[in-house]
Amino acid sequence: MHIPVIVDAIRSPMARARPDGALAAVHPVDLLSQVLEHLVARNRLDPGTVDDVICGCVSQSGEQAGTPGRMAWLAAGLPAHVPSTTIDRKCGSSQQAVHFAAQAIMAGTQDIVIACGVESMSRVPMGSSRMGQNVTGPRFDAHHAPGLVGQGVSADLVAAKWGLDRAALDTYAARSHQRAHAAQSTGGFEREIVGISTPAGPVTRDETIRANTTVERLAGLKAVFESEELSARFPQIEWATTAGNASQMTDGASAMLIMNEQRALQLGLRPRARFVAFDVVGDDPLYMLTAPIPATQRVLAKAKMSLDDIDHYEINEAFASVPLAWQQALKADGERLNPRGGAIALGHPLGASGIRLMTTMLHALEDNGQRYGLQSMCEAGGMANATIIERL
């Protein structure tokens, strides 16, 4: 039987995407290569036995244009015969890399696959790969007139549709920082983070968490997507999305070792989790951020489970309205939703975020003696991946 299992999952610290950010001086290839080095070394894995390296990366331009997983593998001095490919499913890119890795093992074509992701948003700005071009085209615009809006506007559309006011969004955002700070303070992230060498010295902790964030401070921030044109087009919007209740632009990398269970046991490696079910689905491209709702419904149906069976939910905090709408639509328990904080506090290095979330979820399941975790991420264009894992 070809059963894929997670043997290890790690990530870099999360760093603010700005010139003085902790990882801004590190080339994205060098950032990912250090994470890959750690993954291979700590599992005492013969790197020559790896069948493929599948890397999530969204802005594949500039320093991230050269098949970053391949470049990072070689930069780490690892065997040249191991190939790599790059996945772009927007915010879910590395979660999709995990799915492809698991599917290859299930098909019996590969036994050892590394799924990974990287995004240096300080060095390769979000959207730079578009080169200022219209990426939809006239045929799309004809079908979806008057066309897409930016994701921030979609976040406000979602908030309006689910009746989420500014206070609800800011309360959620403050809670994200509080939960992430609590996890950091009690060592909850220590096992999943590997240190990164930089010209200024090693970076070992997330620098994005703001322990002093309060609802009152967030309330003073300006709604950033409001305009007269959009207000006329969408009169239902109250314009509540701010820099404080949206995910932080971040530099980071993550990696996961996925193996055929029998091969892992032969090598004396302990399987830490198995895949129960996974899915990917599209939804309304105007609202764009709502696909985690049907993706969750579909993956639960595949697994023959209910949301009550799940101990831990990771729903990417691209904007506060996303997990709140998901929670409301599915009547989910807020205590199980992103219990160690999310992208509002930890940041969202696009191509790395899928595995970052799953890494945090796996370690939380282990620390809390829990069994099942469910993860879903909204993705540009109105898509979402969903994954259910079982801790072993």
C-alpha positions, 0 to 999 in steps of 0.5 A: 500500500502507498500511504503518504505520511508526514515525517517532519515539518519546519519553517523559518521565523516570520519576518516583516517585509520591509528593508529593515526586516530580519530576513530582508538581507537574505536572498529567497534562494538562500532562505529556502536552502537553509530550511531544506538543509535543516530538514535533511540534517535533522532527519538524517536523511540521505538527500540522494533518496529524495524523488522530488522537491515541490516548491510553492512560490507566487511572485516568480519574478526577479530573484524568485524566477529561477525555479527557487526550489531547484536553486535552493536545493543546489545552494544547500549543496545537495545532490544535483540529480534530485529535481524540483518544480514550482507551484503557483496556486496563489496563497495556497501554493505550498499547501498544493505542493503538499497535495501533489507530494502526497498524491505522487506517493499514493500513486506509487510513483515516488516514495520520498518527496519534499514539499516546500515554499518560499516568499521574500516579499521585501525583495520580490514585491507582491504582484511584481510578476504581472509587470503591470499587465492586465492578467484577466483579458477581455474574454474573462472580463466579458464573462465576469463584468464589471471584472474582479476587484482587489482582494482587500475590496473582496474582504470588505464584500465578505464582511458586508455579506456576513454582517461583520462590522469593524469592531468584529474584525478588530476584535478578531485581529487583536485575538490573533496577536494575543494567541500568537504571543501566548504560543511564543511565550510558552515555547509553542513555536520552538519545535517548528522554527529553525534558525536562519543565518543572516548578515546581521546574525541568526534569526530564531523568533517571529518578529511579526507578533505585536503583544501590545495590540488592542482593539482600541489601537486597531480602531484608530487605523484607516480603512485602506480600500475605500474609494468614491468609485467603489462606494458607488458600485458597492453601497453595501460595504462599510469599509472596515478592512485595515492594515491591522485586521489583514495579514502582514506582508512577510518573508519566510520559508517552510518545508515538509518531509512526506514519505511512503509510510513503509519507506519511513519505517524502513529508515527508522523515521517516525510518521507523525501524521497521515492525510485523511482527505484533501480537496481544492475548489473554486468559488465566486471570483468577485468575492474571491475569499469565500472558497474555504467554506465549500472546500471545507464542506467537500473535504469533510464529505470525502472524509465522512466526518463532521466539523465537530470531529476536528480538534484544530482548524487552520483557516488562513487569516488573509483578512479577518473577515475570511475566518470569521465568515467561515466560522459563521457559515459553518457554525464552527467553534472559535476556540478551535479556530487558529488557536495559535494565531494566524497570518494577522499576527504571524504574517503571510509569506504567500508561497510559504504560508500553506506549509507554515499553517500545516506545520503549526497545526501539526505541532499544536496537535502533538502538544495538545494530544489531539487527533484531527486537524483541518486546514483551508486557505483562500486563494486569488481568483476565488479558489481554496485548498482544504486538507484534513490530517490525523496525528499519529 
